């Protein structure tokens, strides 16, 4: 986790999503909205250029490939 920003009911958590795939580390932000002490929404925003490599590797693994 790199930093957390709070503005009223909104919280943004900036962090590196670390994978053991060719994508490596993917910059990400989770934007959370809290209401009455409960998380009402959570949005994940990430650098999409890196994601296909991670998904491809995870798909390969789930299909039993080595």
C-alpha positions as CSV (number, residue, x, y, z in Angstrom):
1,X,0.0,0.0,0.0
2,X,1.4,3.4,-1.0
3,X,-1.2,5.8,0.4
4,X,-4.7,6.3,1.5
5,X,-6.8,9.4,0.7
6,X,-10.1,10.2,2.6
7,X,-12.6,12.7,1.5
8,X,-15.9,12.5,3.4
9,X,-17.4,9.1,2.7
10,X,-14.9,8.3,-0.1
11,X,-11.6,6.5,0.5
12,X,-9.0,5.9,-2.2
13,X,-6.3,3.3,-1.5
14,X,-3.3,3.4,-3.9
15,X,-1.2,0.3,-4.0
16,X,0.8,-2.1,-6.1
17,X,-1.1,-5.3,-7.0
18,X,1.7,-7.8,-7.0
19,X,1.4,-10.9,-9.2
20,X,3.7,-13.8,-9.9
21,X,2.8,-13.5,-13.6
22,X,4.6,-11.8,-16.5
23,X,2.5,-8.7,-15.6
24,X,4.6,-8.3,-12.4
25,X,3.4,-5.4,-10.3
26,X,0.3,-3.6,-11.5
27,X,-0.5,-0.1,-10.2
28,X,-4.0,0.0,-8.7
29,X,-6.4,2.2,-6.9
30,X,-9.4,1.0,-4.9
31,X,-12.1,3.6,-4.5
32,X,-14.4,2.8,-1.6
33,X,-17.6,4.6,-0.6
34,X,-18.6,4.1,3.1
35,X,-22.1,4.9,4.4
36,X,-23.2,4.3,8.0
37,X,-20.0,2.5,8.7
38,X,-20.5,0.0,5.9
39,X,-18.8,-0.3,2.5
40,X,-21.5,0.6,0.0
41,X,-19.3,0.5,-3.2
42,X,-15.8,-0.6,-4.1
43,X,-14.2,0.1,-7.5
44,X,-10.9,-1.3,-8.6
45,X,-9.0,0.8,-11.1
46,X,-5.8,-0.5,-12.5
47,X,-3.3,0.0,-15.3
48,X,-5.0,-2.1,-18.1
49,X,-1.9,-2.5,-20.3
50,X,-0.5,-5.0,-17.8
51,X,-3.6,-7.0,-17.1
52,X,-3.8,-9.3,-20.2
53,X,-0.5,-10.9,-19.3
54,X,-1.7,-11.7,-15.8
55,X,-5.1,-13.0,-17.0
56,X,-3.5,-15.1,-19.7
57,X,-1.1,-16.7,-17.2
58,X,-3.9,-17.4,-14.7
59,X,-6.0,-19.0,-17.4
60,X,-3.1,-21.1,-18.5
61,X,-2.6,-22.3,-14.9
62,X,-6.3,-23.0,-14.3
63,X,-6.3,-25.2,-17.4
64,X,-3.6,-27.3,-15.8
65,X,-0.7,-26.2,-18.1
66,X,2.8,-26.1,-16.7
